Amino acid sequence: MEHKHMLILIIVPSSVTAIIILLVMIYCCRRKGGETVSRDIEASLEVKERDGVEKDLLIKFKDGEDLTVYDILDAPGEVIGKSSYGTLYRATLLSIDRLTLLRFLRPACTVTMKEVVPVMELLGSLRHPNLVPLCAFYAGPRGEKLMVHPFYRHGTLAQLIRDGNGEAHRWHIICRISIGIARGLDYLHTDLEIPIIHGNLKSSNILLDRHFRPYVSDFGLHLVLNPTAGQEMLEASAAQGYKAPELIKMKEVSEETDIYSLGIILLELLTGKEPFYRKPNLDKDIYLPNAVQSAILDHRVIDFYHPKILLSQNEEQRAVSEDHIYEFLQLAMACCSPSPALRPTIKQVVSKLEEIGR
């Protein structure tokens, strides 16, 4: 009997140890699996739905090949922007000592993973000198989603305009930024097999580098938002003055509604004013396109641009004429036409901006 007790005492600890070792091995394998980039996305999603396996998913694109799940999740970040559907972080990737932009999408605001992944695959494949590239996409077991982008140290176009930076009044910089934005939008509208509508174009979504080259961000983001979140995005755009008048639902965005938003940005660039602004001694906000239209009719265009613009020169050191400014304003107002059919195409906008900027 004593031998039997000793045998049990020997077997039980050994069995427990074996089980612990097995569990540790399973855990390590699952953690490792979380770092593996699955290119067979549909297969991985089917497995998750069939057997309830929950793991990290990391899809890497150009310039994000060296990223890992741990790099992204362990990166110390600072909140630099918030919206109803997500939060924007400036984060430092410690292992490679690189600043990056992390866009967190709230799980309650997005569509299903089966719908999200193909969109991310598409957005991650896009590369243009005037678009913010998607370097990686991460999805966690609790539905959390992170988009990884490069970080641009010189902030947004909205900040450049609002801060009263003297560079914002230099004609060649105004032209460079305008042409760059239009070229990025042209790529989305005309260079792809299926056009991508931006859906949320505004000056705070235009990032700048130290040479004032613009990078359009947030394009196509409405494609991964559920109807409620998409409508909230549209309402925010309307409150800020970028929504085309005919646009009622986010799912109805079009190339023409993008052109309207671009026209508002062009007016911002030239006038230095927000889409809705307030004059001294007035109790209500004035809508910028309406004010500019009145100024054109009353021959008061000079009231709507900074006088330093006329004192600046273009890159060929030629003085800026009032004719250039007037043409720029006319183009911007054409983009802001209440009738979608009267707005120019993006190709026409690019061509005219390049002609004005020469």
N, C-alpha and C positions, 0 to 999 in steps of 0.2 A: 504493500500500500504506500509505503514511504517512497519507493522508487517511482510509483505512478505519479505522486505529487511532484516529485522532482522533474519528471519528464514533462508534465504540464507546464511547470514553471519555466522550463527551457524553451518549449515550443511556442508558448504565448508571446513572450517578448520578441522572439525571432519573427513570428508572424506579423506582429505590430510594426516591427522595423521594416519588414519587406513591404508592407502596405504603405508606410510613410514614404519609402524610397520611390515606390511606384507612383504615388500621388505627386511627388516633387517632379518626377520625370514628365508626367502628363502636363503639369503646370508649365514647366519650361518649354515643352513642345508647343503648347498653346500660345505662350508669350512670343516665341520665335515665329510662330505662324502669323501673329499679328503684324510682324514687320515685313512679311513677305508681300511683294507686290503681285497681285493676281491680275494677269492680263485677260484671263478668261472670266470676265466680270459676271456674265450671266450665270455661269456654272457655280460660282461662289455664292451668288445670291440664292440660287435654287437650293443649295445645300443648307444654307442658313434657314430658309423657310421650311425645309423638310424635316430636319432633325433638331432645330432649335439651337444650333451652335451660334454663339455670339463671340465675335472677334473684331479686332481693329481691321480697317481696310484702308490702305494707302495706295493711291494711284499717282505715279510720278510722271512728269512730262519734262520737256527740254528745260535745262537749267535747274531741275529739281532732282536729278538722278542721285545725288549724294545724300538726300534727306532720309531720315528714319522717323518712325513713330515717336521715339523718345526725344529726338531733336525738336519736334513740333510741340509735344505736350509738356516738355520740361523747360521750354523757352520762357524766360521772364519777360512779361509784356506790360505795356502801358496802354490804357484805353485812349484812343484818339478820335473816336467817333461812335455814335450810337444811332440806331434806327428802330423802328417797330419790329423789324424782322431779324436784326442781328447787331453785332458789335465788332468794331474794327480795332485791332491792336497793332502797335509797333512792338515787335519782339526781337530779341537777340538769340540767334541760334548758337548756342555755346560751343558745340563741338567744331563748328567751322567759322566761328566768330564773324557772323554776318547778320546785318539788320534785315528784317523781312516784315511784310505786311500780312497779318493773319485776319481773315474775315470769318467770324463765327456766325453760323446760321442757326437760329433757334429751331429745335426739332418740331415744335408746334406750328411753325410757319412754312415748312417745306412739304413738297409732295413725297411720294414713296421713293424708296431707294432705287427701285427698278426704273423710275422715271428720272431720278436725279443723275444716276451714273452716266447714261448716254449723253446727257447735256454737258456734264463735266468733261467727258471724253472729247466732245466737240470743242468746247471752250479751250481745253488744254492743247488742242492741235493748232489753234490760231496764233499766228505770229505776224506782226506788222510793226514798223518803227514808231507808230503813234498809238499803239494799244498796250495796255498793261497786261503782260502775259500771265497765264495761270501756270505755276510751276508744279503744284501738287494739290491733291484733294484728299482729305482724311475724313473718314466716317467712323464713329465710335459705337460701342455696343449699346449705349443708351440713346442713340439717335442723333448725337451731336455731330456737326459737320463743320469742317474748317477748310477754307480755300487759302492757299499760300501764294503770295505775290511778291515781287521785288518791292523794296522800300525806296521812295524818292524823297530825298532830304529837303527839297525846296518847296514842299507843301502843295497846296491846291491853287488852281486859278482863282477861286473865290478869295482865298487869303491874299494873293498878290494884289487883286483889285481893291479889296477892302482896307488893306494896310496902308494904302496911299504910297506904295513903293514908286519911286521915280521912274524905275524901269518900265512900269506899266503904262507910262505916257510916251514911250518911244515907239515911233511908227513901225520900224522894222520888226520890233518885238511883237506888236499887235498883229502884224501880218503873219509873222512866223507861227504864232500860236493859233491864229485863225485857220491858216492853211493846214497846219498839222492836225487839228481837230477834224476838219473837213475830210482830209485824206484818210484818217482812221475810220470815219463813218462811211466813206466811199468803199473802203475794203469790206466792211460788214454788209453793206447794201448790195454791192455789185460783183465782188470778186469770188463769192462763194457759191457753191452749187445751190444751196438753199439760203437765201438772205437771212441775216440775223438783225432783228430790230433791237436797238439799244433799250428803249423803253423807259429810261430814267436819266436822260442826258441833262446835266446841269453843271455849272461852273465848279461846284464842290466835288464833282466826279472827274475833274480834269487834273491830273498830277503833272508836276513840272520838274525837270532836272535843272542843273546849274546853268545850262545853256538856254533855258526857257523853251526847251522842246516839250510839247504837250503829249501826255499819254492818257488816252481815254480809258476809264475804268467802269466797272459795274455793268458792262454790256451783257445783255442776255440773261441777267440775273432773275428777271421776272419769270423765266421759263422753269425755275425750280421752286417758285413760291406757290403756295396753295391760293385759291381764289380770294380768301379773306385777307391774307398778307399782301397779295398783289394789289388789291383795292386800297389797302392802307398806304402802299407805296404811291399809288396814283393820287390819292388825296393829299399826301405830303407834297408831291410835285405841284399840284394845283395851288396849294397854299403858298408855295414859294414862287409861283408865277411862270412855271415852265410847261404847263399842260396845254396842249392844243385845244381850242374851244369845242371841237366836235368829239373829243375823246371822252367817253362815258365809263367804259370798263377797260381794265388793264389788258384783257385778252384781245381788245380791238386795236392795240398799238400797231402802227404802220410806218413805212418809210416817210410818209408825209408828216406824221406826228413827231418823228425824230427831227425832221427839217424845221418844224416850228420851234422846237427846243433849241436847236442850233442858232436860229435867228435871235432868240433871246440872249444867248451867250455872246453873239457878235455885238449886240447892243450894249451889253455889260462892258465888254472889252473897250469899246470906243468911248462910252460915256462915263465909265467908272461908277455907275449907279446900279443898285439892286433892281430886280424885276419889279418889286413893289417898293417904293420909297416915299418919303414924306418931306414936303417942303416946310420951311419955317412958317409958323402961324396958320398951318392947316391942320384940321382934325382928322382927315382921312388920307389913306395911302393913294398914291398915284401909280397907275400901271405904266411901266416904261414905254411899251410900244405906242400906247395912246398919246403919251406926252411927246414922243419923237414925231409922230404923225402930225400933231398940231404945230410943232416947231417947223416942220418942213413946209406946211401950208402957209405959215405966217412968216416964212423966210428968217427964222431964228435958229437955224441949225448950229450956229456958233455957240449958242447957250448950252449945247449938249456934248461938247468935248473939251478936254483940257487944253488950254492955250499952248502948253509946252509941246503938244503934238506937232503943231505947225513949225516950231523951232527945231524939231529933231530932223534927222536925215535918214534915208533908207540905207541899206548896206552898200549901195553904189555911191553913197555920199551925195545923192540928189535931194534937194529940198522937197518937202511934202507940200502938195498943193491942196487947196480946199476942194478941188474937183475930185481928188482921190478920196477924201473923207466923205464927200457927198455920195459918190458911187458906192462906197462901203455901207453907208447908212441905207441907201436905196436897196441894196442886196439884202441887208438884214431885215428890212421891212417887208420885202417880197417873201422872205422865209416865214415871216410872221403873219402872212395873209390869213384872214378868217376863213377863206375858202381853200381847202386842200388842193383843189385842181389848179389854183393859181400859184402855188408855191413851186419854186424851181426844183429840179432833181438835184441829187448830191453831185452828179457829174458837172452840172451847170454851175453849182456853187463853187466847186474846186476850180474850175476854169476861170470864173470871174475873179475869185480871190487872187489867183496867180497873176492874172492880168493887172489887177489893181496894185499888187505888191511889187511889180517890176520897177 
